[in-house]
Amino acid sequence: MPQRDFILDLGKLMVGIAWIDGQLHQAELNALKELMFVLPDISGEEWMQLELYMTHPVTDAERQTLLERVLSSMRSSKDQQLVLQTLSRLVGGGETPQSSEAVFFEQIRQDIEGRRTGFLLHLSGPLRRTLRRNASRYQGDSLREDRMEDFIRNTIYFQLTLEMQQQGHPLTLTETEARKICLAAGLMAHVAWVDNHVCHREREAMRLGLEQLWGVPADEAQMITDMSHARIMHGLDLVRLTRGFCTYTTMEERRAFLRCLFAIANAAEQTSHAEIEAIRHIATALELPHREFIDAKLTIPRHERGGL
């Protein structure tokens, strides 16, 4: 398994290459952030480090340093394969002819194996073309300033509205309700992902929770559940999720939501100690008294609470 620093440096290098012409327009920045999701298991804290490189142009010296760090950190064929797979997902497909794409990846492979700096030259053009192509999806209303905040603070909402826009179908939910529900879905996914796995029963409990608590239509509830499941594997910022959820909810809604979290945790056999502690942390962040946490926990039969 590649080291975390290596994966993070690879992401920083991709951002640095995107800045190679000294410009990164808002639409391109949004497209770059979406592309960065291909990096494996990026946490909320690591995502903030990537954002730091997105705020201001990356200099040639910084780019060179990042390149040297990536090249020097590749200690195995698995590391090299990770780089090639990541690049394939970043710049593959689109309008590039397959023959040209094959030439590109052969150049990159030779650069990697030979630890050559041609890597920057060979990658910059295809990556910039990919950003421009993907940025076209963010034209019009999607270029409003709040799209950046949505991406950072409520990623699932950002993805949901983008998906619905691409499908040409408006959400049945109001904007406020959609924002709140997407934050809730992120917190649900956090609890379900405590053991680094989300089973089909937990996903079903998440979908039912969205339908029953807020009356989300079944198809939209399924879409939001699927998006939150996919996004939690790349990391979500729990602090931002809980702060945002507090902003959009009443105390009564939070009480009901706490019971929903326990139902999700209990959907797959027993509610584990780790899941209970995760919900305890969320309850505290949602400014709920400890008594509310206990009452919610007691909605799960004792024999299904791991003896707690």
C-alpha positions, 0 to 999 in steps of 0.5 A, a space after each residue: 500500500 503506497 504511503 500517505 505522504 506519497 499519495 498526497 504529494 501526487 495530488 499536490 503535483 497534479 494541482 501544481 501542473 494545473 497551475 503551469 500556465 499561471 492561471 486556474 479559472 473558477 470553472 477549471 478549479 471546480 473541475 480540478 477538485 472533482 478530479 482529485 476525488 480519484 486519489 485513494 482515501 484522501 481524508 478531510 485534513 489531507 484535502 485541506 492541504 490540497 486546497 492550500 495549493 489551489 488558492 494561489 499559483 504554484 511556482 516552477 520551483 515548487 512544482 519541481 520540488 513536488 516532482 522530485 518528491 514524487 519520483 524519489 518516493 516511488 519505491 515499488 512497482 505498485 507506487 508506479 502503477 498508482 501514478 499511472 492509474 491516477 493519471 489514466 483517470 485524470 486525463 483518460 477518455 474524452 476526445 483524445 484518440 486512443 493512439 495519442 493516449 497510448 503515446 502519452 502514457 508510454 512517455 509518462 511510463 518512461 519518465 517514471 521508470 527513468 525518474 526523468 523530469 519530462 514528466 511535467 512536460 508530457 503531462 501538462 498539456 493533457 491535464 490542461 485539456 481535461 480541465 478545460 473540457 470538464 470546466 465546460 460543465 460549470 458554465 452558466 449558473 454553476 459559476 456562481 461564487 457559492 459553488 466553491 463554498 458548496 464544494 468545500 462545505 457540502 460536497 454531496 450537495 454540490 455533486 447532487 445538483 451537478 448530477 441533476 443539472 446534467 440529467 436535466 431534471 430539477 430537484 423536487 426538494 427546495 434548496 434549503 432542504 436539499 442542503 440539509 439532507 445532503 449534510 445528514 447523508 454525510 453524517 449517516 455515511 460517517 457512522 456506517 463507514 466506521 468499520 471501513 465498510 458499508 453493507 447493503 443493509 446500512 445503505 438501505 437504512 440510510 435511504 429509509 432514514 432520508 425518506 421517513 425523516 424528511 419525505 425525500 422521494 425514493 429515487 432522490 433518496 437513493 441517489 443521495 445515499 449512493 453519493 454519500 457512500 461513494 464520497 465517504 470513501 474519500 473522506 468527509 470533514 465531520 466538523 463541517 458536516 455537523 456545523 452545517 447540519 446545526 445551521 439547517 436543523 431544529 433541536 427536535 430534528 436533531 433528536 430524531 436524527 440521532 435515533 436514525 443514526 442508531 438505526 443505521 448502526 444497528 442495521 448490520 448485526 450488532 451496534 459496535 462500540 466504535 459506532 456508538 462512540 461515533 454517534 456520541 461524538 456527533 451528538 456532542 457536536 450537534 449540541 444535544 444533551 447527553 441525556 438525548 444520546 442515552 435515550 436514542 441509544 436505548 431505542 436499540 435493544 440491549 443485546 444488540 448494543 455489544 453489551 454496552 
